[in-house]
């Protein structure tokens, strides 16, 4: 009777120990892996993004006075068909990886229509 009682106690202990070892392994993986990916991500240029809506009159004034960069975030095909003169085309799907091409001190007016 003692051996079956011992077995019934050992099984949960082994199961809990296995779970604890798995938890420690996963935690170590994240501790070792995440700092590397954070460093990789931080090496990309990051622009402080402040998005505010502007009126058409303000956009027209910025265009006429050349105080803003107009950023067309549509596809290259849409840009080729029609765009604001002197606008820069960076399709939205590539924007994150191409942020370094933009001057972070420049007023950027993105548009998609």
N, C-alpha and C positions, 0 to 999 in steps of 0.2 A: 504494500500500500504506500509506503514511503516513496518508492521510486516513481509511481504515477503522480503523486503529489509534487515531487521534485520536478518532474517533467512539465507539469502544468504551471509551475512557477518560472521555470527556465525559458519556456517558449515566449512569454510576453517580454521578458528581460532581453532576450536576443532580438526580438522584433523592435523594441524601443531603442536598443543600442544601434541596430542597423539604421533606423531612422535618424538617430542623432549623428551618426557618422556621415550619412548622406547630407544632412543639414549643414554640418561643418564643411563638407566638401564643396557644396554649392556656395556657402558664404565665402570661403577662401577664393573660389573662382571669381566671384564678383569683386572681392577686395583686390585681387591681382589684376583682373582684366579691365575693370572700369576706369581706373586712373589712366591707363594707356589710351582708351578710346576718348576720354575727356581731353587729354592732351592733343590727340589728333584733331578733334573737333575745334579746340581752341586755336589751332594754328590757322584755321580759315579766317579770312577777314570778316569782321562782324561790324555792321553799321548800326548805330542807334536808330531805331525806326520809330518815328513819330508820324502817325497817319492822321491827317485832318482833311476834311472835305473843303474844297475851295469852290468859289463860284466861277461860272464861265467867264465873267468879266475879269476876275483876278487871274485866271489862267491866260486869258488873252493879253492882259497887261504884262504878265511875266514873259510871254512869248515875244511880244513886241519889244520889250526892254532887254530881252535875252538874260533874264535873271534866274531862269530855271532850265533844267534839263528835262525834256519831255521823254519819258521812258515808255515805249510801246511794248507791252507784255503779251501781245498776241503772237500767234504762230508766224514763222518767217513768210509763209505763203500769204497770210493776211496783210502783213507789213508790205510785202512786194506789191500787192494789189493797190493799196492806198495807205498813206500815213501822213502825219504832220511833218512838214519839211524840217530837216535837221534832227528829227527824233531818233533816239537810239533804240534798236530792237534787241531785247533780251526776252525770249519767250518765257513765260512764267515757270515752266517746268525746269528751266535752266537757271533761274534767277539766283537761287541759293549758292550754286557753285560758281557763279560769275559776279557775285557782289563786289569782288575786289577790283573789277573794271570801273566801278563807279566812284566818284569823288565823294567821300563822306561829308565834306563840307559844302557840297553843292545842294541847292534846293532841287529836289527831284519830284517831278509830277508824273506819276505813272498813269497810264490809261490803257483801256482795252476795247474801246469801241470807236 
